[in-house]
Amino acid sequence: MLIAEPLQKMIEEFAKFPGIGKKSAQRLAMYLFRSKDPDFQKFLDAVQSLKRDLHSCNICYNITEKEICSICSSEKRDKSVICVVEEAGDILHIERANEFRGVYHVLGGVLMPLKGIYKEELRIKELLERVMVGNVLEVILALNPDTEGDTTSLMLMKELENFPIKVTRLARGIPIGGDLEFSDDATIGRAMAGRITVK
C-alpha cells in the first residue's frame, strides 16, 4: 500500500522511539494528522521547547531548565546521601515511590565494552569529585540488576572503597503483591540474602 511521503516519514520517526512499534507509530502519526491546528501547534511547541529549554543539571546531570535542578537546589533534600542512577529517567521512578530524600548522580549509562561504553564515557570522575568535596555519608547504587548494572556497581564500589562513606545497593526481591510460585530462583535467592531483621 502506498502511503503519502510526509505520513510515511512521520511513521518512520515515531517508530524510532523506544517501545513504539510500526502500528503504534502509525496511530500516532494519524492522530497528529487529524488533530486540530491549535493542538498540533501545542505539540510542535512542546517538542521544540524540549530541545531548546532543557539541559543537564551542573551538579547531578538530571534534566532541568536551570543550571541547577530543583532537587539539587532544594533545602529539603539531604545532600549527604547520593543515589547513583544510570539515566535521568530513573530519577522519575525513584521520586514516584516518594521514599528517597537525598540527591542524585546520573552516570549517563553503564559499562558496556562490547558497545564501546567504557569507564571514561560515564560520569564517574564527577561522582568521585562530589564525594571528595561534599559532606557525603552514603552513596546508594541504584543501577539496574542486570549484568551491565552489576558490573558497573562493582566497579563503583572499588572506586569508592577508600572514602569514609557507606556504599549501599538497592535491595532485590519479591515485589509487593508477588507470589513465590511465580518468582524465579535468582529473585528468591536475592530476597533471602537481602532479608531484614524484624526482631
C-alpha positions as CSV (number, residue, x, y, z in Angstrom):
1,M,0.0,0.0,0.0
2,L,1.3,3.4,-0.9
3,I,1.3,6.0,1.9
4,A,1.8,9.7,1.4
5,E,5.5,10.5,1.8
6,P,5.1,13.0,4.7
7,L,2.9,10.5,6.6
8,Q,5.5,7.7,5.9
9,K,8.3,9.9,7.2
10,M,6.4,10.6,10.4
11,I,5.6,6.9,11.0
12,E,9.3,6.1,10.5
13,E,10.3,8.8,13.0
14,F,7.8,7.6,15.6
15,A,8.9,4.0,15.1
16,K,12.4,5.0,16.3
17,F,11.1,5.8,19.8
18,P,11.7,3.1,22.4
19,G,8.7,0.8,22.9
20,I,6.9,2.1,19.8
21,G,6.3,-0.4,17.0
22,K,5.1,0.2,13.5
23,K,1.4,0.0,14.4
24,S,1.7,2.4,17.3
25,A,3.8,4.7,15.1
26,Q,1.0,4.7,12.5
27,R,-1.6,5.5,15.2
28,L,0.5,8.4,16.5
29,A,1.1,9.8,13.0
30,M,-2.6,9.6,12.1
31,Y,-3.5,11.2,15.4
32,L,-1.2,14.2,14.6
33,F,-2.6,14.4,11.1
34,R,-6.2,14.5,12.4
35,S,-5.5,16.9,15.3
36,K,-6.8,20.4,15.2
37,D,-4.3,23.2,14.4
38,P,-4.1,24.6,18.0
39,D,-3.4,21.1,19.4
40,F,-0.9,20.4,16.6
41,Q,0.9,23.7,17.3
42,K,1.0,22.9,21.1
43,F,2.7,19.6,20.2
44,L,5.2,21.3,18.0
45,D,5.9,23.9,20.7
46,A,6.4,21.2,23.3
47,V,8.9,19.3,21.1
48,Q,10.8,22.5,20.3
49,S,10.9,23.5,24.0
50,L,12.2,20.1,24.9
51,K,15.4,20.6,22.9
52,R,15.7,24.3,23.4
53,D,14.9,24.7,27.1
54,L,16.2,21.6,28.7
55,H,19.7,20.6,29.6
56,S,21.7,18.7,32.3
57,C,22.0,19.9,35.9
58,N,25.5,21.2,36.5
59,I,25.7,19.1,39.7
60,C,23.9,15.8,39.2
61,Y,23.1,15.7,35.5
62,N,19.4,15.4,35.9
63,I,17.2,17.1,33.3
64,T,16.4,20.7,34.2
65,E,15.5,24.1,32.7
66,K,18.0,25.9,35.0
67,E,21.7,25.4,35.7
68,I,20.9,23.5,38.9
69,C,17.9,21.2,39.1
70,S,15.1,21.6,41.7
71,I,16.4,18.5,43.6
72,C,20.0,19.8,44.0
73,S,18.8,23.3,44.9
74,S,16.2,22.2,47.4
75,E,17.0,22.9,51.1
76,K,14.7,19.9,52.0
77,R,17.0,17.3,50.3
78,D,19.7,15.5,52.3
79,K,22.9,16.3,50.4
80,S,24.9,13.7,52.4
81,V,23.2,10.9,50.5
82,I,23.7,10.5,46.8
83,C,21.7,7.9,44.8
84,V,23.6,6.9,41.6
85,V,21.4,6.1,38.6
86,E,22.0,5.1,35.1
87,E,19.9,7.7,33.3
88,A,17.9,10.8,34.3
89,G,14.6,8.9,33.6
90,D,15.4,6.6,36.5
91,I,15.1,9.6,38.9
92,L,11.4,9.9,37.9
93,H,10.8,6.3,39.0
94,I,12.5,6.7,42.4
95,E,10.8,10.0,43.0
96,R,7.4,8.4,42.3
97,A,8.0,6.0,45.3
98,N,8.2,9.1,47.5
99,E,10.7,7.4,49.9
100,F,14.1,8.9,49.0
101,R,15.1,12.4,50.4
102,G,18.7,12.6,49.2
103,V,20.2,13.8,45.9
104,Y,21.1,12.0,42.7
105,H,24.0,11.5,40.4
106,V,23.3,10.4,36.8
107,L,26.1,8.3,35.3
108,G,24.9,8.6,31.7
109,G,24.9,4.8,31.2
110,V,26.6,1.7,32.4
111,L,29.7,-0.2,31.4
112,M,29.2,-2.0,28.0
113,P,32.6,-2.7,26.5
114,L,31.0,-4.6,23.5
115,K,29.1,-1.4,22.6
116,G,32.1,0.9,23.2
117,I,30.9,2.3,26.6
118,Y,33.9,2.3,29.0
119,K,34.5,3.9,32.3
120,E,35.7,7.1,30.7
121,E,32.3,7.6,28.9
122,L,30.5,7.6,32.3
123,R,30.3,10.4,34.8
124,I,32.4,8.5,37.4
125,K,35.1,11.2,37.8
126,E,32.3,13.7,38.6
127,L,30.8,11.4,41.2
128,L,34.2,11.0,42.9
129,E,34.7,14.7,42.9
130,R,31.3,15.2,44.6
131,V,32.2,12.6,47.2
132,M,35.6,14.3,47.8
133,V,34.3,17.8,48.1
134,G,30.9,17.3,49.8
135,N,29.9,16.0,53.2
136,V,28.7,12.8,51.7
137,L,28.0,10.0,54.1
138,E,26.3,7.4,51.8
139,V,26.3,6.5,48.1
140,I,23.4,4.3,47.0
141,L,24.0,2.4,43.8
142,A,20.5,2.2,42.1
143,L,21.6,0.6,38.8
144,N,19.5,-2.0,37.0
145,P,20.0,-5.5,38.4
146,D,21.4,-6.9,35.1
147,T,25.0,-7.9,34.0
148,E,25.9,-4.4,33.0
149,G,24.4,-2.7,36.1
150,D,26.1,-5.3,38.4
151,T,29.4,-4.8,36.6
152,T,29.2,-1.0,36.9
153,S,28.2,-1.3,40.6
154,L,31.2,-3.5,41.3
155,M,33.5,-1.0,39.6
156,L,31.9,1.9,41.6
157,M,32.3,0.0,44.8
158,K,36.0,-0.4,44.1
159,E,36.3,3.3,43.2
160,L,34.6,4.3,46.4
161,E,36.3,1.9,48.8
162,N,38.9,4.4,50.0
163,F,36.4,7.0,51.0
164,P,35.0,7.0,54.6
165,I,31.4,6.6,53.4
166,K,28.8,3.9,53.4
167,V,28.1,2.4,49.9
168,T,24.8,0.5,49.6
169,R,22.8,-1.1,46.8
170,L,19.0,-1.3,46.4
171,A,17.5,-4.4,47.9
172,R,16.3,-7.0,45.5
173,G,13.5,-9.5,46.0
174,I,9.9,-10.4,45.7
175,P,7.7,-7.5,44.5
176,I,4.8,-6.4,46.8
177,G,1.8,-8.5,45.8
178,G,4.0,-11.0,44.1
179,D,3.8,-14.8,44.7
180,L,6.7,-17.0,45.4
181,E,5.3,-19.5,43.0
182,F,5.8,-17.1,40.1
183,S,9.2,-15.7,41.2
184,D,12.4,-17.1,39.6
185,D,15.1,-18.8,41.6
186,A,17.5,-15.8,41.4
187,T,14.9,-13.4,42.7
188,I,14.0,-15.7,45.6
189,G,17.7,-16.2,46.4
190,R,18.4,-12.4,46.4
191,A,15.3,-11.8,48.6
192,M,16.6,-14.4,51.0
193,A,20.1,-12.9,51.0
194,G,18.8,-9.4,51.4
195,R,16.3,-10.2,54.2
196,I,15.9,-7.6,57.0
197,T,15.8,-8.2,60.8
198,V,12.4,-7.6,62.3
199,K,13.2,-8.7,65.9
